[in-house]
Amino acid sequence: MSASPSAARPPGDSHGEAPEVATAVNVVGTEVVFTAVLERLNRDAGLALIEQLGQEIDAHCRALVAARVAEEFAARERVWRRRWLVLMLVVLLLAAALSVLGYRDWRAAGG
């Protein structure tokens, strides 16, 4: 006895084709895979952009601080140069005054 052709068919198949429910279980939806891949790529790209932005902000802040330090150093250097110049002028004036006064005293004593 041989099996009838209707017995070889899966249940619920009247035309010899497998039902859609049975094939859908075996097929992996590409939408889910693409969505997961794009989400992962977007997350990685987003994190990379945030890290790059942080590095650029850090470099900018360091450049600003360096510029401010250099500016303050230059300003203090100008102040010290002015103070040094004033001190030298005072010393020269004192030396000139002592020289003139000393010369007068020397001439008066020597005669």
Protein Blocks (a to p, Z undefined) as FASTA:
>chain_A
ZZdfklmpcehianopacfklmmmmpccfklmmmmmmmmmmmmmmmmmmmmmmmmmmmmm
mmmmmmmmmmmmmmmmmmmmmmmmmmmmmmmmmmmmmmmmmmmmmmmmnZZ
